[in-house]
């Protein structure tokens, strides 16, 4: 329900901006394009978070929740309390590999 409400809220900002110079001025078009870009980025972040939540639920059902997917060590409980979608321990997050 919440996702549907947010999805419909962002739909208006995702529509193509019509650049009819007779209907709107340059600044209005720039504002419309900026609003469109912000709505697209918001939608991208929302979809990413939904994928992360889905991944956390899958790992929960597979008894893998709370373990780093790179090194298989336990992820600190404090990190999981802050963001339950975290998939790596602090050591793997800090390493470049």
N, C-alpha and C positions, 0 to 999 in steps of 0.2 A: 504494500500500500504506500509506504513512504517513498519507495523508489519510483513508483508510478507518478506520484504527485510531483516529485522533483524533476522527473523526466519531462513531464508536460510543462513545468515551469521554465526549463531551459530550452525547450523546442523553439520558442520565439526568437531567441538569440542565435540559434544555429541556422536559421534560414538565410539564404543568400541575400546579400544586401543589393538592392537595385540602385544603380548609379544613374538615375535620371536627373540630369542637370536642370531640367525645367521644374522639377518638383521639390528639390531640396538644394541647399547651398553646400559649398565645399566643407565647411565646418560640421554641418549636420551629417554629411556623408562620412567624414572622418570619425565622428562620434559613433555612428552606426557600425562602421568597420571595427572600431575598437571594442564596442559592445559585443560584436559577433566573435571576435578573437577571445575575449574573456569568457564568453559562454562556451566556446569550444574547449578551452583549457579546463574550465570547471567540469565539463562533461567527461573529458579525458581522465581527470583525477578521480572523479566519481567511479568510473568504470574500472580504473586501476585498483581502487580500494575494494570494490566488490570482488574482483579477482583474488585479491589478497585474503579477504575474508573467506571466500570459497576454498582457497588453498588451506587455510587454517582449519576449516571444518573437515576437509578431507584428511589432513594429517591427524586430527583429533579422532576420527573414525578408524584410522589405521594404527593408532597407538604410537604415532611418531611425533605428536605435538610436544613442543618444549625441547626438542633436540635439534641441533644444528644440522642443516642438510649437507654442509661441506665436511665437517669433521666428526659429526655424530655425538659431540659432547652436549651435555645439558645446557640450555640457555638459562641465564639467571632469571629467577622468578620476578625480580623487580623490573627487568626489561619486558617480560611478558605481561606484567600488570600494566605497564605504560602503553604497550602496543601488542596485543595478542597475535598480530599477523607477522611478527618478526620471525624470520626463518634462519638467521645466523647468530652464532654467539658473538660476543664482543671481540674476541681474538680474530675470528674470521672476518669480521666487519672492518677491523683496523688493518688487516694485512692486504696487500695489493694483489695477491694471487687469487 
